[in-house]
Amino acid sequence: MRLPIIQQLCLNFSCSCVIVRDVSIYDILIVKVCHMSLEEIRENNIRLVTNNALNCFIKKGINKTTLSEIAAASGLTERSIYRYYSSKEDLIIASTFCYWERVKAHIYKELEQKAFDTLTGIEQISIILKSYSDMLFVDPEGIRFSLDAEVALYQVGKNSHVINRPPERFERYTGPLSIAIRKGLADGTVSPNANIKQLYYNAYDSILGMMQRLTVGVPSVNELDACTRLHAMCDMFTREFATGNV
């Protein structure tokens, strides 16, 4: 049943964000608020829904989070969520990309505090890997979410839709580690004889795997110091990248 158009709109002016709620596909709606186009409003809503979904998934777990809860957190109705995502699985995929963007932001923040541009390529690699591994202590719930998302998407055959960020595809050379590798090859601190592509993926995947394992309470969690283990793994991969002793 169609509601009157006045009941179908919810305009939220906080942070210049406008939320369009439950607009019928039979209505032509022109919104001119804060000089935003309808497409800009839609993009803002998608970002809002995705971020709130990620927060809900991290807080409650993927299986226990409902679309109605995500809608409520976003100031929308469940019907509105389906305007942007056709299924919960598609929203999980979007949330996963959103999470990895947060991880990259943390890594770049760490790099900015260490006069990163003045460092050699191999020094940058060491910092990047350790900053990545420190996500276990900065955001353990987020690391657990990354594991839950992989399992949930695998169960519905959509795990191949997610390309972890990190690592981005090696050939793109846009992620922090691949940029550091290129600098190391140029300044001579990264060995040109190393299997760079394999090391790139092995480093990220191995560190992520250990972090995820440490979030589920395996026996070794209490036997050894987690930070020491992770940083030792980072040092191992750094040595494999390097031309000499580091």
Secondary structure as GFF3:
##gff-version 3
##sequence-region A 1 246
A	DSSP	three_ten_helix	5	7	.	.	.	ID=ss1
A	DSSP	three_ten_helix	14	16	.	.	.	ID=ss2
A	DSSP	alpha_helix	38	60	.	.	.	ID=ss3
A	DSSP	alpha_helix	67	74	.	.	.	ID=ss4
A	DSSP	alpha_helix	78	84	.	.	.	ID=ss5
A	DSSP	alpha_helix	88	112	.	.	.	ID=ss6
A	DSSP	three_ten_helix	116	118	.	.	.	ID=ss7
A	DSSP	alpha_helix	121	133	.	.	.	ID=ss8
A	DSSP	alpha_helix	135	138	.	.	.	ID=ss9
A	DSSP	alpha_helix	140	155	.	.	.	ID=ss10
A	DSSP	three_ten_helix	159	161	.	.	.	ID=ss11
A	DSSP	three_ten_helix	170	172	.	.	.	ID=ss12
A	DSSP	alpha_helix	176	187	.	.	.	ID=ss13
A	DSSP	alpha_helix	196	214	.	.	.	ID=ss14
A	DSSP	three_ten_helix	219	222	.	.	.	ID=ss15
A	DSSP	alpha_helix	226	241	.	.	.	ID=ss16
###
